[in-house]
Amino acid sequence: MPKLKFGLPKGSLQESTLQLMSKAGFNFSVSSRSYFPSVDDEELEAMLIRAQEIARYVEDGVFDAGLTGHDWVIENGVDVVSVCDLVYSKQSMRKVKWVLAVHESSPVKTVKDLEGKRIATEVVGITKEYLKRHGVNAVVEFSWGATEVKTPELVDAIVEVTETGSSLRANKLRIVDVVLESNTKLIANKESWSDPWKREKIENMAMLLQGAINAGNRVGLKMNLRRADLEKVTSLIPALRKPTVSQLSDPDWVAIETIIEEKVVRAIIPQLKRHGAEGIIEYPLNKVIY
């Protein structure tokens, strides 16, 4: 049986990635002592490894495909196939940002103020390219960790990734500029992409993963109502496209089913009830395929 070798990010993205994979239909079992999780798909062979390294191993063909950040694709300068964007992160379903930050007491106001200064970061290549675009010469050193505590004692500024900004604020740092926005990507090895079986497998995974992302902040909603109330009820529903309307056994009654954003449910259900809807059911979604 053919196998697709797949790289999964270990570390901060691991839990949210495995949850997304599960919603997409790929259920992994991870042992604390193993880097090779089992999965309920005999055509898939996965390995957990740091996201920073996945892009290089995909380019080299060690993995046929994998999930890693757009930032690490750029930082490693690899030549891979970008299959699709998957916008999720450790704590939310949104992009992360690599930001230029300084201590709140620093006189630095713009990147221009860092001429001749020292910057610590994990993304040395990205930072050097950013400085080059702005015509600034500064020393960029690789940071092995705890980057947020290095300014002002060790360096003048840092370039660090942030999702909410809370860690930066907790360490009394001020954001000067956004260096790069990033999100998770499904990437593939070029030779693997040219193989018909592997390409179809990767494309199928992309469809299911995007479907799981699409379902992330939506729920299904269905209800019964009198046909006479149909127009006023449907006018309340912010449907994905248009709600499905089905005839019930009683010709005076219909059923409506639709998909809406979860954040509007608490506001819309009482309105639906007041306008004649009955038997209202809200249910979670695993995938929404456009």
C-alpha atoms as an extended CHARMM CRD file, in Angstrom:
* protein
*
       290  EXT
         1         1  MET       CA              0.0000000000        0.0000000000        0.0000000000  PROA      1               0.0000000000
         2         2  PRO       CA              1.4070000000        3.4400000000       -0.9100000000  PROA      2               0.0000000000
         3         3  LYS       CA              2.1500000000        5.8320000000        1.9540000000  PROA      3               0.0000000000
         4         4  LEU       CA              2.1810000000        9.6090000000        2.2050000000  PROA      4               0.0000000000
         5         5  LYS       CA              4.8830000000       10.8060000000        4.5900000000  PROA      5               0.0000000000
         6         6  PHE       CA              3.5560000000       13.8090000000        6.4930000000  PROA      6               0.0000000000
         7         7  GLY       CA              5.2060000000       16.3040000000        8.8380000000  PROA      7               0.0000000000
         8         8  LEU       CA              3.2370000000       17.6230000000       11.8010000000  PROA      8               0.0000000000
         9         9  PRO       CA              4.4360000000       20.5630000000       13.9330000000  PROA      9               0.0000000000
        10        10  LYS       CA              5.5790000000       19.6340000000       17.4240000000  PROA      10              0.0000000000
        11        11  GLY       CA              5.4570000000       22.2210000000       20.1750000000  PROA      11              0.0000000000
        12        12  SER       CA              3.1550000000       25.2260000000       20.4990000000  PROA      12              0.0000000000
        13        13  LEU       CA              1.0800000000       24.3520000000       17.4190000000  PROA      13              0.0000000000
        14        14  GLN       CA              0.8270000000       20.6370000000       18.1610000000  PROA      14              0.0000000000
        15        15  GLU       CA             -2.4320000000       20.5550000000       20.1080000000  PROA      15              0.0000000000
        16        16  SER       CA             -4.3580000000       22.9180000000       17.8210000000  PROA      16              0.0000000000
        17        17  THR       CA             -3.0240000000       21.0580000000       14.7590000000  PROA      17              0.0000000000
        18        18  LEU       CA             -4.1250000000       17.6590000000       16.0490000000  PROA      18              0.0000000000
        19        19  GLN       CA             -7.5540000000       19.0930000000       16.8830000000  PROA      19              0.0000000000
        20        20  LEU       CA             -7.8470000000       20.4680000000       13.3480000000  PROA      20              0.0000000000
        21        21  MET       CA             -6.7220000000       17.1570000000       11.8510000000  PROA      21              0.0000000000
        22        22  SER       CA             -9.3520000000       15.3720000000       13.9240000000  PROA      22              0.0000000000
        23        23  LYS       CA            -12.1030000000       17.6630000000       12.6510000000  PROA      23              0.0000000000
        24        24  ALA       CA            -10.8560000000       16.9920000000        9.1360000000  PROA      24              0.0000000000
        25        25  GLY       CA            -11.2310000000       13.2450000000        9.7780000000  PROA      25              0.0000000000
        26        26  PHE       CA             -7.6600000000       12.2200000000       10.6500000000  PROA      26              0.0000000000
        27        27  ASN       CA             -7.4620000000       10.9750000000       14.2310000000  PROA      27              0.0000000000
        28        28  PHE       CA             -3.9610000000       10.7470000000       15.6810000000  PROA      28              0.0000000000
        29        29  SER       CA             -2.8590000000        8.9920000000       18.8360000000  PROA      29              0.0000000000
        30        30  VAL       CA              0.2630000000       10.5970000000       20.3030000000  PROA      30              0.0000000000
        31        31  SER       CA              2.5310000000        8.9810000000       22.8680000000  PROA      31              0.0000000000
        32        32  SER       CA              4.5620000000       11.2980000000       25.0820000000  PROA      32              0.0000000000
        33        33  ARG       CA              7.6820000000        9.2700000000       24.2740000000  PROA      33              0.0000000000
        34        34  SER       CA              7.2310000000        8.9600000000       20.5290000000  PROA      34              0.0000000000
        35        35  TYR       CA              7.6190000000       11.3130000000       17.5880000000  PROA      35              0.0000000000
        36        36  PHE       CA              5.6560000000        8.9390000000       15.3500000000  PROA      36              0.0000000000
        37        37  PRO       CA              1.9220000000        9.2180000000       16.1430000000  PROA      37              0.0000000000
        38        38  SER       CA             -0.4390000000        6.5220000000       14.9280000000  PROA      38              0.0000000000
        39        39  VAL       CA             -3.3530000000        7.5690000000       12.7360000000  PROA      39              0.0000000000
        40        40  ASP       CA             -6.5620000000        5.9170000000       11.5620000000  PROA      40              0.0000000000
        41        41  ASP       CA             -5.5170000000        6.2440000000        7.9140000000  PROA      41              0.0000000000
        42        42  GLU       CA             -3.3690000000        3.4190000000        6.5540000000  PROA      42              0.0000000000
        43        43  GLU       CA             -2.1900000000        5.6310000000        3.6910000000  PROA      43              0.0000000000
        44        44  LEU       CA             -0.6620000000        8.1970000000        6.0480000000  PROA      44              0.0000000000
        45        45  GLU       CA              2.6470000000        8.0400000000        7.9150000000  PROA      45              0.0000000000
        46        46  ALA       CA              3.2690000000       11.0260000000       10.1710000000  PROA      46              0.0000000000
        47        47  MET       CA              6.0920000000       12.4130000000       12.2530000000  PROA      47              0.0000000000
        48        48  LEU       CA              6.0850000000       15.2000000000       14.8270000000  PROA      48              0.0000000000
        49        49  ILE       CA              8.9160000000       17.6830000000       14.3880000000  PROA      49              0.0000000000
        50        50  ARG       CA              9.4910000000       21.3760000000       15.0440000000  PROA      50              0.0000000000
        51        51  ALA       CA              7.6560000000       23.6120000000       12.5810000000  PROA      51              0.0000000000
        52        52  GLN       CA             10.9240000000       25.4670000000       11.9360000000  PROA      52              0.0000000000
        53        53  GLU       CA             12.3700000000       22.3280000000       10.3060000000  PROA      53              0.0000000000
        54        54  ILE       CA              9.4160000000       20.8900000000        8.3970000000  PROA      54              0.0000000000
        55        55  ALA       CA              9.8210000000       23.0390000000        5.2800000000  PROA      55              0.0000000000
        56        56  ARG       CA             13.4160000000       21.8740000000        4.7470000000  PROA      56              0.0000000000
        57        57  TYR       CA             12.4810000000       18.2280000000        5.1360000000  PROA      57              0.0000000000
        58        58  VAL       CA              9.5960000000       18.6570000000        2.6880000000  PROA      58              0.0000000000
        59        59  GLU       CA             11.9170000000       20.2780000000        0.1620000000  PROA      59              0.0000000000
        60        60  ASP       CA             14.4220000000       17.4150000000        0.5790000000  PROA      60              0.0000000000
        61        61  GLY       CA             11.7100000000       14.7720000000        0.1340000000  PROA      61              0.0000000000
        62        62  VAL       CA             11.9630000000       13.3280000000        3.6420000000  PROA      62              0.0000000000
        63        63  PHE       CA              8.2870000000       14.3020000000        3.9000000000  PROA      63              0.0000000000
        64        64  ASP       CA              5.9060000000       14.3230000000        0.9580000000  PROA      64              0.0000000000
        65        65  ALA       CA              3.9230000000       17.1020000000        2.6140000000  PROA      65              0.0000000000
        66        66  GLY       CA              3.5430000000       18.8600000000        5.9250000000  PROA      66              0.0000000000
        67        67  LEU       CA              2.0670000000       21.6690000000        7.9510000000  PROA      67              0.0000000000
        68        68  THR       CA              4.3020000000       24.5990000000        8.8150000000  PROA      68              0.0000000000
        69        69  GLY       CA              4.2250000000       28.3680000000        8.9570000000  PROA      69              0.0000000000
        70        70  HSD       CA              4.5190000000       30.7100000000        6.0100000000  PROA      70              0.0000000000
        71        71  ASP       CA              7.2550000000       32.3790000000        8.0750000000  PROA      71              0.0000000000
        72        72  TRP       CA              9.3900000000       29.2240000000        8.1700000000  PROA      72              0.0000000000
        73        73  VAL       CA              8.9770000000       28.6580000000        4.4430000000  PROA      73              0.0000000000
        74        74  ILE       CA             10.4070000000       32.1440000000        3.8860000000  PROA      74              0.0000000000
        75        75  GLU       CA             13.0730000000       31.8800000000        6.5880000000  PROA      75              0.0000000000
        76        76  ASN       CA             14.3990000000       28.6040000000        5.1900000000  PROA      76              0.0000000000
        77        77  GLY       CA             14.2470000000       29.8420000000        1.6000000000  PROA      77              0.0000000000
        78        78  VAL       CA             12.8500000000       26.5270000000        0.3990000000  PROA      78              0.0000000000
        79        79  ASP       CA             11.3790000000       25.5810000000       -2.9580000000  PROA      79              0.0000000000
        80        80  VAL       CA              8.1430000000       23.7430000000       -2.1950000000  PROA      80              0.0000000000
        81        81  VAL       CA              4.5600000000       23.6570000000       -3.4360000000  PROA      81              0.0000000000
        82        82  SER       CA              2.2260000000       25.8920000000       -1.4280000000  PROA      82              0.0000000000
        83        83  VAL       CA             -0.9530000000       23.8200000000       -1.4680000000  PROA      83              0.0000000000
        84        84  CYS       CA             -3.2260000000       25.9740000000        0.6970000000  PROA      84              0.0000000000
        85        85  ASP       CA             -3.3630000000       28.4420000000        3.5760000000  PROA      85              0.0000000000
        86        86  LEU       CA             -4.8140000000       27.2730000000        6.8780000000  PROA      86              0.0000000000
        87        87  VAL       CA             -5.4030000000       30.2570000000        9.1270000000  PROA      87              0.0000000000
        88        88  TYR       CA             -5.1970000000       28.9830000000       12.6890000000  PROA      88              0.0000000000
        89        89  SER       CA             -2.7240000000       29.3990000000       15.5140000000  PROA      89              0.0000000000
        90        90  LYS       CA             -2.1000000000       28.2360000000       19.0570000000  PROA      90              0.0000000000
        91        91  GLN       CA             -4.9530000000       30.1400000000       20.6650000000  PROA      91              0.0000000000
        92        92  SER       CA             -7.2160000000       31.3420000000       17.8660000000  PROA      92              0.0000000000
        93        93  MET       CA             -8.2630000000       31.0600000000       14.2290000000  PROA      93              0.0000000000
        94        94  ARG       CA             -6.2500000000       34.0310000000       13.0400000000  PROA      94              0.0000000000
        95        95  LYS       CA             -2.8460000000       34.9480000000       11.6970000000  PROA      95              0.0000000000
        96        96  VAL       CA              0.1950000000       35.6010000000       13.8500000000  PROA      96              0.0000000000
        97        97  LYS       CA              2.5920000000       38.5240000000       13.4710000000  PROA      97              0.0000000000
        98        98  TRP       CA              6.3290000000       38.8450000000       13.7040000000  PROA      98              0.0000000000
        99        99  VAL       CA              6.8380000000       42.2740000000       15.2230000000  PROA      99              0.0000000000
       100       100  LEU       CA              9.7420000000       44.5780000000       15.8830000000  PROA      100             0.0000000000
       101       101  ALA       CA              9.5530000000       45.4310000000       19.5710000000  PROA      101             0.0000000000
       102       102  VAL       CA             11.5650000000       47.4160000000       22.1040000000  PROA      102             0.0000000000
       103       103  HSD       CA             11.4040000000       47.9470000000       25.8470000000  PROA      103             0.0000000000
       104       104  GLU       CA              8.7490000000       50.4700000000       26.8030000000  PROA      104             0.0000000000
       105       105  SER       CA             11.4890000000       52.8200000000       28.0740000000  PROA      105             0.0000000000
       106       106  SER       CA             13.4050000000       52.7160000000       24.7730000000  PROA      106             0.0000000000
       107       107  PRO       CA             13.7630000000       55.9460000000       22.7540000000  PROA      107             0.0000000000
       108       108  VAL       CA             13.3340000000       53.9410000000       19.5160000000  PROA      108             0.0000000000
       109       109  LYS       CA             10.2540000000       55.1080000000       17.6080000000  PROA      109             0.0000000000
       110       110  THR       CA             10.8100000000       53.6700000000       14.1200000000  PROA      110             0.0000000000
       111       111  VAL       CA             13.0300000000       51.0680000000       12.5070000000  PROA      111             0.0000000000
       112       112  LYS       CA             15.2940000000       53.8930000000       11.3120000000  PROA      112             0.0000000000
       113       113  ASP       CA             16.3000000000       54.4790000000       14.9240000000  PROA      113             0.0000000000
       114       114  LEU       CA             17.9490000000       51.0440000000       15.0050000000  PROA      114             0.0000000000
       115       115  GLU       CA             20.8410000000       52.0160000000       12.7290000000  PROA      115             0.0000000000
       116       116  GLY       CA             23.9690000000       50.3860000000       14.1650000000  PROA      116             0.0000000000
       117       117  LYS       CA             22.0040000000       48.7330000000       16.9680000000  PROA      117             0.0000000000
       118       118  ARG       CA             21.6140000000       45.0640000000       17.9520000000  PROA      118             0.0000000000
       119       119  ILE       CA             18.4690000000       42.9610000000       17.3470000000  PROA      119             0.0000000000
       120       120  ALA       CA             17.7260000000       39.4380000000       18.6320000000  PROA      120             0.0000000000
       121       121  THR       CA             15.3380000000       37.0940000000       16.8530000000  PROA      121             0.0000000000
       122       122  GLU       CA             14.7030000000       33.5230000000       15.7850000000  PROA      122             0.0000000000
       123       123  VAL       CA             14.0030000000       34.6390000000       12.1910000000  PROA      123             0.0000000000
       124       124  VAL       CA             17.3680000000       36.1020000000       11.2440000000  PROA      124             0.0000000000
       125       125  GLY       CA             16.7980000000       35.9480000000        7.4770000000  PROA      125             0.0000000000
       126       126  ILE       CA             13.3710000000       37.5870000000        7.6200000000  PROA      126             0.0000000000
       127       127  THR       CA             14.6900000000       40.3210000000        9.9110000000  PROA      127             0.0000000000
       128       128  LYS       CA             17.7180000000       41.0580000000        7.7030000000  PROA      128             0.0000000000
       129       129  GLU       CA             15.4660000000       41.3230000000        4.6370000000  PROA      129             0.0000000000
       130       130  TYR       CA             13.1350000000       43.6770000000        6.5450000000  PROA      130             0.0000000000
       131       131  LEU       CA             16.0460000000       45.9040000000        7.5560000000  PROA      131             0.0000000000
       132       132  LYS       CA             17.3580000000       45.8880000000        3.9870000000  PROA      132             0.0000000000
       133       133  ARG       CA             13.9770000000       47.1030000000        2.6770000000  PROA      133             0.0000000000
       134       134  HSD       CA             14.1530000000       50.0180000000        5.1010000000  PROA      134             0.0000000000
       135       135  GLY       CA             17.8160000000       50.8260000000        4.4150000000  PROA      135             0.0000000000
       136       136  VAL       CA             18.8940000000       50.1190000000        7.9880000000  PROA      136             0.0000000000
       137       137  ASN       CA             22.1680000000       48.4880000000        8.9950000000  PROA      137             0.0000000000
       138       138  ALA       CA             21.9860000000       46.6800000000       12.3030000000  PROA      138             0.0000000000
       139       139  VAL       CA             23.4610000000       43.5750000000       13.9190000000  PROA      139             0.0000000000
       140       140  VAL       CA             20.9770000000       40.6900000000       13.8730000000  PROA      140             0.0000000000
       141       141  GLU       CA             21.7350000000       37.7950000000       16.1980000000  PROA      141             0.0000000000
       142       142  PHE       CA             19.9690000000       34.4600000000       16.5020000000  PROA      142             0.0000000000
       143       143  SER       CA             18.0160000000       33.9960000000       19.7090000000  PROA      143             0.0000000000
       144       144  TRP       CA             17.8060000000       30.5160000000       21.1960000000  PROA      144             0.0000000000
       145       145  GLY       CA             14.7940000000       31.4500000000       23.3270000000  PROA      145             0.0000000000
       146       146  ALA       CA             13.4790000000       33.8230000000       25.9910000000  PROA      146             0.0000000000
       147       147  THR       CA             13.7910000000       36.5660000000       23.3780000000  PROA      147             0.0000000000
       148       148  GLU       CA             11.3300000000       38.8570000000       25.1370000000  PROA      148             0.0000000000
       149       149  VAL       CA             13.5870000000       39.3580000000       28.1780000000  PROA      149             0.0000000000
       150       150  LYS       CA             16.6970000000       40.3600000000       26.2030000000  PROA      150             0.0000000000
       151       151  THR       CA             15.8610000000       44.0130000000       25.7540000000  PROA      151             0.0000000000
       152       152  PRO       CA             17.1360000000       46.4560000000       26.9230000000  PROA      152             0.0000000000
       153       153  GLU       CA             19.9990000000       44.7270000000       28.7960000000  PROA      153             0.0000000000
       154       154  LEU       CA             21.3100000000       42.4640000000       26.0170000000  PROA      154             0.0000000000
       155       155  VAL       CA             19.9350000000       43.9490000000       22.7870000000  PROA      155             0.0000000000
       156       156  ASP       CA             18.2740000000       47.1380000000       21.6200000000  PROA      156             0.0000000000
       157       157  ALA       CA             15.2630000000       45.4310000000       20.0160000000  PROA      157             0.0000000000
       158       158  ILE       CA             13.7720000000       42.0640000000       19.1950000000  PROA      158             0.0000000000
       159       159  VAL       CA             11.7260000000       40.5790000000       16.3870000000  PROA      159             0.0000000000
       160       160  GLU       CA              9.2970000000       38.1390000000       17.9560000000  PROA      160             0.0000000000
       161       161  VAL       CA              6.1220000000       36.3240000000       16.9950000000  PROA      161             0.0000000000
       162       162  THR       CA              2.8760000000       37.2840000000       18.7130000000  PROA      162             0.0000000000
       163       163  GLU       CA             -0.7080000000       36.2090000000       18.5190000000  PROA      163             0.0000000000
       164       164  THR       CA             -2.4190000000       38.4380000000       21.0500000000  PROA      164             0.0000000000
       165       165  GLY       CA              0.4030000000       40.7100000000       22.2280000000  PROA      165             0.0000000000
       166       166  SER       CA             -0.1750000000       39.7190000000       25.8610000000  PROA      166             0.0000000000
       167       167  SER       CA              3.2920000000       38.2270000000       26.3920000000  PROA      167             0.0000000000
       168       168  LEU       CA              4.9330000000       41.3380000000       24.9620000000  PROA      168             0.0000000000
       169       169  ARG       CA              2.9220000000       43.6000000000       27.2480000000  PROA      169             0.0000000000
       170       170  ALA       CA              3.7060000000       41.3790000000       30.2380000000  PROA      170             0.0000000000
       171       171  ASN       CA              7.4110000000       41.8620000000       29.5230000000  PROA      171             0.0000000000
       172       172  LYS       CA              6.9930000000       45.6490000000       29.1680000000  PROA      172             0.0000000000
       173       173  LEU       CA              7.6480000000       45.6750000000       25.4470000000  PROA      173             0.0000000000
       174       174  ARG       CA              6.3030000000       48.1100000000       22.8770000000  PROA      174             0.0000000000
       175       175  ILE       CA              5.6310000000       47.1680000000       19.2610000000  PROA      175             0.0000000000
       176       176  VAL       CA              7.4060000000       49.4230000000       16.7600000000  PROA      176             0.0000000000
       177       177  ASP       CA              6.3520000000       47.7490000000       13.5180000000  PROA      177             0.0000000000
       178       178  VAL       CA              4.9420000000       44.5680000000       12.0090000000  PROA      178             0.0000000000
       179       179  VAL       CA              7.6890000000       42.7210000000       10.1340000000  PROA      179             0.0000000000
       180       180  LEU       CA              5.6090000000       39.8570000000        8.7180000000  PROA      180             0.0000000000
       181       181  GLU       CA              2.1550000000       38.3110000000        9.0170000000  PROA      181             0.0000000000
       182       182  SER       CA              2.0990000000       34.5350000000        8.9310000000  PROA      182             0.0000000000
       183       183  ASN       CA             -0.2210000000       31.5580000000        9.0480000000  PROA      183             0.0000000000
       184       184  THR       CA              0.0080000000       27.8070000000        8.7960000000  PROA      184             0.0000000000
       185       185  LYS       CA              0.3320000000       26.3550000000        5.3020000000  PROA      185             0.0000000000
       186       186  LEU       CA             -0.0030000000       22.9070000000        3.8130000000  PROA      186             0.0000000000
       187       187  ILE       CA              3.1110000000       22.4670000000        1.6860000000  PROA      187             0.0000000000
       188       188  ALA       CA              4.2510000000       19.6390000000       -0.5700000000  PROA      188             0.0000000000
       189       189  ASN       CA              7.4700000000       18.3280000000       -2.0570000000  PROA      189             0.0000000000
       190       190  LYS       CA              7.6730000000       19.0790000000       -5.7960000000  PROA      190             0.0000000000
       191       191  GLU       CA              8.3430000000       15.4850000000       -6.8360000000  PROA      191             0.0000000000
       192       192  SER       CA              5.5740000000       14.2000000000       -4.5930000000  PROA      192             0.0000000000
       193       193  TRP       CA              3.2150000000       16.7710000000       -6.1050000000  PROA      193             0.0000000000
       194       194  SER       CA              3.9800000000       15.4160000000       -9.5770000000  PROA      194             0.0000000000
       195       195  ASP       CA              3.0290000000       11.8750000000       -8.4720000000  PROA      195             0.0000000000
       196       196  PRO       CA             -0.7210000000       11.4070000000       -9.3050000000  PROA      196             0.0000000000
       197       197  TRP       CA             -1.5620000000        9.2870000000       -6.2440000000  PROA      197             0.0000000000
       198       198  LYS       CA              0.2900000000       11.5290000000       -3.7840000000  PROA      198             0.0000000000
       199       199  ARG       CA             -1.0980000000       14.6940000000       -5.3300000000  PROA      199             0.0000000000
       200       200  GLU       CA             -4.6770000000       13.4480000000       -5.0650000000  PROA      200             0.0000000000
       201       201  LYS       CA             -4.0850000000       12.4110000000       -1.4520000000  PROA      201             0.0000000000
       202       202  ILE       CA             -2.6140000000       15.8280000000       -0.6000000000  PROA      202             0.0000000000
       203       203  GLU       CA             -5.4180000000       17.6680000000       -2.4220000000  PROA      203             0.0000000000
       204       204  ASN       CA             -8.0150000000       15.5960000000       -0.5610000000  PROA      204             0.0000000000
       205       205  MET       CA             -6.3580000000       16.4650000000        2.7460000000  PROA      205             0.0000000000
       206       206  ALA       CA             -6.3110000000       20.1400000000        1.7570000000  PROA      206             0.0000000000
       207       207  MET       CA            -10.0370000000       20.0870000000        1.0040000000  PROA      207             0.0000000000
       208       208  LEU       CA            -10.8690000000       18.4490000000        4.3320000000  PROA      208             0.0000000000
       209       209  LEU       CA             -8.5550000000       20.7040000000        6.3500000000  PROA      209             0.0000000000
       210       210  GLN       CA             -9.9640000000       23.8400000000        4.7190000000  PROA      210             0.0000000000
       211       211  GLY       CA            -13.4440000000       22.5000000000        5.4100000000  PROA      211             0.0000000000
       212       212  ALA       CA            -12.5360000000       22.1050000000        9.0820000000  PROA      212             0.0000000000
       213       213  ILE       CA            -11.1820000000       25.6730000000        9.1490000000  PROA      213             0.0000000000
       214       214  ASN       CA            -14.3790000000       26.9740000000        7.5030000000  PROA      214             0.0000000000
       215       215  ALA       CA            -16.4670000000       25.2330000000       10.1500000000  PROA      215             0.0000000000
       216       216  GLY       CA            -14.4150000000       26.6480000000       12.9970000000  PROA      216             0.0000000000
       217       217  ASN       CA            -16.6510000000       29.5850000000       13.8750000000  PROA      217             0.0000000000
       218       218  ARG       CA            -19.9390000000       28.3590000000       12.4090000000  PROA      218             0.0000000000
       219       219  VAL       CA            -22.8300000000       26.2120000000       13.5770000000  PROA      219             0.0000000000
       220       220  GLY       CA            -25.8010000000       24.5970000000       11.9060000000  PROA      220             0.0000000000
       221       221  LEU       CA            -29.2780000000       25.8320000000       12.7440000000  PROA      221             0.0000000000
       222       222  LYS       CA            -32.6010000000       24.2300000000       11.8950000000  PROA      222             0.0000000000
       223       223  MET       CA            -36.1850000000       24.9490000000       12.8890000000  PROA      223             0.0000000000
       224       224  ASN       CA            -39.8440000000       24.5300000000       11.9270000000  PROA      224             0.0000000000
       225       225  LEU       CA            -42.2820000000       27.3590000000       11.2400000000  PROA      225             0.0000000000
       226       226  ARG       CA            -45.5550000000       28.1820000000        9.5680000000  PROA      226             0.0000000000
       227       227  ARG       CA            -45.2160000000       28.9470000000        5.8740000000  PROA      227             0.0000000000
       228       228  ALA       CA            -46.9430000000       32.2680000000        6.5550000000  PROA      228             0.0000000000
       229       229  ASP       CA            -43.9710000000       33.2690000000        8.7720000000  PROA      229             0.0000000000
       230       230  LEU       CA            -41.3100000000       32.1820000000        6.2570000000  PROA      230             0.0000000000
       231       231  GLU       CA            -40.4440000000       35.5880000000        4.8000000000  PROA      231             0.0000000000
       232       232  LYS       CA            -40.0310000000       37.3950000000        8.1010000000  PROA      232             0.0000000000
       233       233  VAL       CA            -37.9990000000       34.5550000000        9.6260000000  PROA      233             0.0000000000
       234       234  THR       CA            -35.6350000000       34.1510000000        6.6710000000  PROA      234             0.0000000000
       235       235  SER       CA            -35.0100000000       37.9010000000        6.6900000000  PROA      235             0.0000000000
       236       236  LEU       CA            -33.4410000000       37.4280000000       10.1500000000  PROA      236             0.0000000000
       237       237  ILE       CA            -31.0180000000       34.6850000000        9.1150000000  PROA      237             0.0000000000
       238       238  PRO       CA            -27.5430000000       35.6850000000        7.8550000000  PROA      238             0.0000000000
       239       239  ALA       CA            -27.1960000000       32.5130000000        5.7770000000  PROA      239             0.0000000000
       240       240  LEU       CA            -24.0190000000       31.1830000000        4.2290000000  PROA      240             0.0000000000
       241       241  ARG       CA            -25.8220000000       31.5760000000        0.9230000000  PROA      241             0.0000000000
       242       242  LYS       CA            -29.5520000000       30.9420000000        1.2530000000  PROA      242             0.0000000000
       243       243  PRO       CA            -31.2720000000       28.7340000000        3.8380000000  PROA      243             0.0000000000
       244       244  THR       CA            -32.6530000000       25.3480000000        2.8030000000  PROA      244             0.0000000000
       245       245  VAL       CA            -36.4440000000       25.2890000000        3.0110000000  PROA      245             0.0000000000
       246       246  SER       CA            -38.2420000000       21.9120000000        3.0970000000  PROA      246             0.0000000000
       247       247  GLN       CA            -41.9420000000       21.1310000000        3.0460000000  PROA      247             0.0000000000
       248       248  LEU       CA            -43.2360000000       19.2720000000        6.1080000000  PROA      248             0.0000000000
       249       249  SER       CA            -46.1280000000       16.7630000000        6.0290000000  PROA      249             0.0000000000
       250       250  ASP       CA            -48.4640000000       19.5730000000        7.0460000000  PROA      250             0.0000000000
       251       251  PRO       CA            -48.7040000000       21.8640000000        3.9780000000  PROA      251             0.0000000000
       252       252  ASP       CA            -48.8980000000       24.9170000000        6.2360000000  PROA      252             0.0000000000
       253       253  TRP       CA            -45.4950000000       24.1800000000        7.8130000000  PROA      253             0.0000000000
       254       254  VAL       CA            -41.9010000000       24.1770000000        6.5330000000  PROA      254             0.0000000000
       255       255  ALA       CA            -38.4610000000       23.3350000000        7.9360000000  PROA      255             0.0000000000
       256       256  ILE       CA            -35.4700000000       25.6610000000        7.5500000000  PROA      256             0.0000000000
       257       257  GLU       CA            -31.8150000000       24.6500000000        7.8070000000  PROA      257             0.0000000000
       258       258  THR       CA            -28.8400000000       26.9650000000        7.4750000000  PROA      258             0.0000000000
       259       259  ILE       CA            -25.2760000000       27.6810000000        8.6010000000  PROA      259             0.0000000000
       260       260  ILE       CA            -24.4560000000       30.8370000000       10.5470000000  PROA      260             0.0000000000
       261       261  GLU       CA            -21.5850000000       32.2850000000       12.5490000000  PROA      261             0.0000000000
       262       262  GLU       CA            -21.6500000000       31.0540000000       16.1280000000  PROA      262             0.0000000000
       263       263  LYS       CA            -21.2110000000       34.5520000000       17.5520000000  PROA      263             0.0000000000
       264       264  VAL       CA            -24.6550000000       35.6490000000       16.2810000000  PROA      264             0.0000000000
       265       265  VAL       CA            -26.5780000000       32.6200000000       17.5830000000  PROA      265             0.0000000000
       266       266  ARG       CA            -27.3510000000       33.9980000000       21.0270000000  PROA      266             0.0000000000
       267       267  ALA       CA            -28.8270000000       37.1370000000       19.4920000000  PROA      267             0.0000000000
       268       268  ILE       CA            -30.7610000000       35.5140000000       16.6710000000  PROA      268             0.0000000000
       269       269  ILE       CA            -32.4440000000       32.5430000000       18.3990000000  PROA      269             0.0000000000
       270       270  PRO       CA            -34.7250000000       34.6630000000       20.6400000000  PROA      270             0.0000000000
       271       271  GLN       CA            -35.7300000000       36.7050000000       17.5650000000  PROA      271             0.0000000000
       272       272  LEU       CA            -36.5160000000       33.5540000000       15.5960000000  PROA      272             0.0000000000
       273       273  LYS       CA            -38.6560000000       32.2570000000       18.4410000000  PROA      273             0.0000000000
       274       274  ARG       CA            -40.5850000000       35.5170000000       18.6990000000  PROA      274             0.0000000000
       275       275  HSD       CA            -41.2640000000       35.4380000000       14.9470000000  PROA      275             0.0000000000
       276       276  GLY       CA            -42.8570000000       31.9910000000       15.0260000000  PROA      276             0.0000000000
       277       277  ALA       CA            -39.9860000000       29.4890000000       14.7470000000  PROA      277             0.0000000000
       278       278  GLU       CA            -40.3490000000       26.2580000000       16.7520000000  PROA      278             0.0000000000
       279       279  GLY       CA            -38.1610000000       23.2200000000       17.4450000000  PROA      279             0.0000000000
       280       280  ILE       CA            -35.0000000000       25.2940000000       17.0090000000  PROA      280             0.0000000000
       281       281  ILE       CA            -31.8780000000       23.1210000000       17.0400000000  PROA      281             0.0000000000
       282       282  GLU       CA            -28.2770000000       24.3450000000       17.0490000000  PROA      282             0.0000000000
       283       283  TYR       CA            -25.5730000000       21.7940000000       16.2160000000  PROA      283             0.0000000000
       284       284  PRO       CA            -21.7650000000       21.8840000000       15.8090000000  PROA      284             0.0000000000
       285       285  LEU       CA            -20.0180000000       21.4270000000       12.4720000000  PROA      285             0.0000000000
       286       286  ASN       CA            -16.8330000000       19.5550000000       11.6420000000  PROA      286             0.0000000000
       287       287  LYS       CA            -16.4360000000       20.6620000000        8.0400000000  PROA      287             0.0000000000
       288       288  VAL       CA            -17.9210000000       23.1980000000        5.6330000000  PROA      288             0.0000000000
       289       289  ILE       CA            -16.8380000000       22.5460000000        2.0410000000  PROA      289             0.0000000000
       290       290  TYR       CA            -17.4780000000       25.4010000000       -0.3690000000  PROA      290             0.0000000000
